[in-house]
């Protein structure tokens, strides 16, 4: 979820960008009153925490079951108490994967979160442009390289990639989690791209 804090409500209406009216999604988005209570509660919780409901969740609410499944997976995956990775490592994987799949929405969404986790907005912006042009620590470099490979050319992932992670201290569960985070974002990226989800203006306020 984004780090932005400006208020935002669930809507199916087009959003003005100053010149053109753009829909949030290619599918009709239900009003909050149409949502089942369980999903409505998630919307309310997200709004309370971040100040708005991201268009990604708004768009997924066209099928409440999809939204509930994805949010349950996402929240478990990003729960630090369950993770073998740091917050900055998960956000690094999220950004690099999203760049590799061409999902601008998810890059815009997770770039501020990566900046916050790293404590360095410039570094996060550079990673979001091309992590190959950035000097990274060996652990970060290995994560970013594998995330890019898994997202763009998954059949090219081989035993050498696993050996590289083991050599710098990743456990077997941690390696699987690296793959899981990248694969989750590839999945979310493809949904977002197909739905043509409109980037939230809050991403740019906090960028």
C-alpha positions as CSV (number, residue, x, y, z in Angstrom):
1,X,0.0,0.0,0.0
2,X,1.1,3.5,-0.7
3,X,2.5,5.8,2.0
4,X,0.3,8.8,0.8
5,X,-2.1,10.3,3.2
6,X,-4.6,12.4,1.2
7,X,-8.3,11.5,1.5
8,X,-9.8,9.3,-1.2
9,X,-13.1,7.4,-1.5
10,X,-14.2,4.4,-3.4
11,X,-15.7,5.5,-6.7
12,X,-16.6,4.2,-10.1
13,X,-16.5,7.7,-11.6
14,X,-13.8,8.9,-14.0
15,X,-11.0,10.9,-12.4
16,X,-9.9,14.3,-13.9
17,X,-6.3,14.6,-14.7
18,X,-6.6,18.3,-15.6
19,X,-7.2,17.6,-19.3
20,X,-9.0,14.4,-19.7
21,X,-11.4,12.3,-17.7
22,X,-9.9,8.8,-17.0
23,X,-11.7,5.8,-15.6
24,X,-10.3,4.1,-12.6
25,X,-10.6,0.7,-14.3
26,X,-11.8,-1.0,-17.5
27,X,-14.5,-2.7,-15.4
28,X,-17.3,-1.0,-13.5
29,X,-16.3,-0.3,-9.9
30,X,-19.0,-0.9,-7.3
31,X,-19.9,1.7,-4.8
32,X,-18.9,1.0,-1.2
33,X,-22.5,0.4,-0.3
34,X,-22.6,-2.5,-2.8
35,X,-19.6,-4.3,-1.2
36,X,-19.9,-7.2,1.2
37,X,-19.2,-6.1,4.8
38,X,-15.9,-8.0,5.0
39,X,-14.5,-6.1,2.0
40,X,-16.1,-2.8,3.2
41,X,-14.2,-3.3,6.5
42,X,-10.9,-3.7,4.6
43,X,-11.6,-0.5,2.6
44,X,-12.3,1.4,5.9
45,X,-9.2,0.0,7.5
46,X,-7.0,0.9,4.5
47,X,-8.5,4.4,4.4
48,X,-7.9,4.9,8.1
49,X,-4.3,3.8,7.9
50,X,-3.3,5.6,4.6
51,X,-5.9,8.3,4.2
52,X,-7.3,6.8,1.0
53,X,-8.3,3.6,-0.8
54,X,-5.9,2.9,-3.7
55,X,-7.4,2.5,-7.1
56,X,-5.9,-1.0,-7.3
57,X,-8.1,-2.2,-4.4
58,X,-11.0,-0.2,-5.8
59,X,-10.6,-1.9,-9.2
60,X,-10.3,-5.4,-7.7
61,X,-13.6,-4.8,-5.8
62,X,-15.4,-5.4,-9.1
63,X,-15.2,-9.0,-7.9
64,X,-15.2,-9.0,-4.1
65,X,-13.8,-12.5,-3.9
66,X,-10.7,-11.5,-5.9
67,X,-10.1,-8.4,-3.7
68,X,-10.4,-10.5,-0.5
69,X,-8.1,-13.2,-1.7
70,X,-5.4,-10.8,-2.9
71,X,-5.6,-8.6,0.2
72,X,-5.3,-11.7,2.5
73,X,-2.2,-12.8,0.6
74,X,-0.7,-9.3,0.4
75,X,-1.1,-8.6,4.1
76,X,0.3,-12.0,5.1
77,X,3.3,-11.5,2.8
78,X,4.1,-8.0,4.1
79,X,3.6,-8.9,7.8
80,X,7.1,-8.5,9.2
81,X,6.5,-11.1,11.9
82,X,6.1,-13.7,9.2
83,X,8.9,-12.6,7.0
84,X,12.5,-13.7,6.4
85,X,13.1,-10.5,4.5
86,X,13.3,-6.9,5.6
87,X,10.7,-4.3,4.6
88,X,13.2,-2.6,2.2
89,X,14.0,-6.0,0.6
90,X,10.4,-6.7,0.0
91,X,9.8,-3.3,-1.5
92,X,12.9,-3.6,-3.6
93,X,11.6,-6.8,-5.1
94,X,8.2,-5.2,-5.6
95,X,9.6,-2.2,-7.5
96,X,12.1,-4.2,-9.7
97,X,9.4,-6.8,-10.5
98,X,7.0,-4.1,-11.5
99,X,9.6,-2.3,-13.7
100,X,10.3,-5.6,-15.4
101,X,6.7,-6.3,-16.2
102,X,6.0,-2.7,-17.3
103,X,3.4,-2.0,-14.5
104,X,3.7,1.7,-14.0
105,X,0.9,1.8,-11.4
106,X,2.8,-0.6,-9.1
107,X,6.1,1.2,-9.7
108,X,4.4,4.5,-8.7
109,X,2.8,2.8,-5.7
110,X,5.8,1.1,-4.2
111,X,8.5,3.6,-5.1
112,X,7.5,5.8,-2.1
113,X,7.3,2.8,0.2
114,X,10.8,1.7,-1.0
115,X,12.1,5.3,-0.4
116,X,10.6,5.2,3.2
117,X,12.1,1.7,3.9
118,X,15.5,2.7,2.6
119,X,15.4,6.2,4.0
120,X,16.7,7.5,0.6
121,X,14.2,8.9,-1.9
122,X,16.9,9.5,-4.6
123,X,18.1,5.9,-4.4
124,X,14.5,4.6,-4.6
125,X,13.9,6.8,-7.7
126,X,17.1,5.5,-9.3
127,X,16.1,1.9,-8.6
128,X,12.7,2.5,-10.1
129,X,14.3,3.7,-13.3
130,X,16.9,1.0,-13.7
131,X,18.4,-1.0,-10.8
132,X,21.3,-2.1,-13.1
133,X,22.6,1.5,-13.1
134,X,22.7,1.7,-9.3
135,X,25.5,0.6,-7.0
136,X,23.8,-1.8,-4.6
137,X,25.1,-4.0,-1.8
138,X,25.7,-7.7,-2.8
139,X,22.5,-8.8,-1.0
140,X,20.3,-6.2,-2.6
141,X,21.9,-6.7,-6.0
142,X,21.2,-10.5,-5.9
143,X,17.6,-9.9,-4.9
144,X,17.0,-7.3,-7.6
145,X,18.7,-9.4,-10.3
146,X,16.6,-12.5,-9.4
147,X,13.4,-10.5,-9.2
148,X,14.0,-9.0,-12.7
149,X,14.9,-12.4,-14.1
150,X,11.9,-14.2,-12.6
151,X,9.5,-11.4,-13.9
152,X,10.9,-11.1,-17.4
153,X,12.4,-14.4,-18.3
154,X,11.4,-17.0,-15.7
155,X,12.8,-20.0,-17.6
156,X,16.2,-18.4,-17.3
157,X,16.2,-18.8,-13.5
158,X,18.7,-21.5,-12.6
159,X,20.7,-23.3,-9.9
160,X,23.3,-20.6,-10.1
161,X,20.8,-18.0,-8.9
162,X,20.0,-20.1,-5.9
163,X,23.7,-20.7,-5.2
164,X,24.3,-16.9,-5.3
165,X,21.7,-16.3,-2.7
166,X,22.9,-19.1,-0.5
167,X,26.5,-17.7,-0.7
168,X,25.5,-14.4,0.8
169,X,23.5,-15.9,3.6
170,X,19.9,-16.5,2.4
171,X,18.3,-19.5,4.0
172,X,16.1,-21.9,2.1
173,X,12.9,-20.4,3.5
174,X,14.2,-16.9,2.6
175,X,15.0,-17.9,-1.0
176,X,11.5,-19.2,-1.4
177,X,10.1,-16.0,0.0
178,X,12.1,-14.0,-2.5
179,X,10.5,-16.0,-5.3
180,X,7.1,-15.7,-3.7
181,X,7.2,-11.9,-3.4
182,X,8.3,-11.5,-6.9
183,X,5.7,-13.9,-8.3
184,X,3.0,-12.2,-6.3
185,X,3.8,-8.9,-7.8
186,X,4.0,-10.3,-11.3
187,X,0.5,-11.6,-10.7
188,X,-0.7,-8.3,-9.4
189,X,1.1,-6.4,-12.1
190,X,-0.7,-8.3,-14.9
191,X,-4.1,-7.7,-13.3
192,X,-3.3,-4.1,-13.0
193,X,-2.1,-3.7,-16.5
194,X,-5.1,-5.6,-18.0
195,X,-7.5,-3.4,-16.0
196,X,-5.6,-0.3,-16.9
197,X,-5.8,0.9,-13.3
198,X,-5.4,4.6,-13.0
199,X,-2.5,5.7,-10.8
200,X,-3.6,7.5,-7.6
201,X,-2.6,11.2,-7.4
202,X,-1.4,10.5,-3.9
203,X,1.5,8.5,-5.3
204,X,2.9,11.6,-6.8
205,X,2.3,13.9,-3.8
206,X,4.4,11.5,-1.7
207,X,7.0,10.7,-4.4
